[in-house]
Amino acid sequence: MVGSEGAPRKLLLFEDPQCPYCREFEEVSGELLRDAAAAHALVIEYRMRCFLGAESVRADNALALAAEAGQFDALRRALLVAQPPEQSGGFTVADLSAAGRGVGLTGPDYVSGLREGRFEPWVIAMDREFEQQDPRGTPAARLDGQDVGPDILFDPTSLGALLRG
């Protein structure tokens, strides 16, 4: 969750850290969402997918570790910026360790969690559950239980108007 749980609006957002469309969505609308969350107008619940391969599983494991340290969103954004091509072998433990250092994740718990794949079984189980909730792919979103189409997600003006609703 990013933002205040008491916010009047809730955005459920499905992303895969290896999805180029998720990176594009972050580039286009990420600041708008962060601003709304910072203003306590919106809480964002990320449901991270890993259907694009082992790289996504490793990245989602890193994101779960980052969430424990309160750095989920910072690492999520860093991974989208440094996103390797799909199924290219990227998001290695070394890549994820460096990305973590870049957002202040330097503790031994983060590094050992990457090496051992601490949350990987959970990540895979959650992806199966999330696939049932969103079989269309990523990014996908629901605002207050209503689907938000890609035409709105990728248009900050329309998305902003919808958020202000």
C-alpha positions, 0 to 999 in steps of 0.5 A, a space after each residue: 500500500 502506498 498512501 494513507 489507508 484512510 484516503 477517500 479513494 482506493 486504486 488497486 493497481 496490477 503491475 509486473 516489474 518487467 512490463 514495458 507498459 507498466 514502465 510507460 504508465 509510471 512515466 506518464 502517470 506515476 507523479 500524478 498518483 504519488 501526488 494524490 497519495 501524498 495529499 491523502 486523497 488516494 491509497 494505492 494497493 499494488 498487486 505485483 504480477 510475475 507472469 513475464 518470467 523468472 526475472 519478474 519473480 526475482 524482482 517481486 521478491 526484492 519488492 517484498 523485501 523492500 516493503 518490509 523496510 518501508 521502501 517498496 515504492 522507491 524500489 518499484 520505481 527504480 526497477 521500472 527505470 532500470 527495466 531489462 528487456 522481457 526474459 533477457 536474464 535481467 533483474 539478477 541478484 546483483 542487479 537487485 542488490 544494486 537497485 536496493 542500494 540506490 534506494 537505501 536498502 543496504 542491510 544484510 536482511 535485504 541482501 540475504 533475502 535476495 540470495 535465498 529468494 525468501 519470498 519467491 514461493 509467496 510471489 508465485 502464489 500471489 501471482 496465481 491469485 492475482 491472475 484470477 482477479 486480473 486476467 488481462 495483463 498489466 498495467 490494470 487498475 480499479 478505482 473504488 472497485 470500478 475498472 479503469 481503462 488504458 485510455 484513462 490510465 495513460 492520459 494524466 488529464 483524464 486520470 486526474 479528473 477521475 481521481 478527483 471524481 
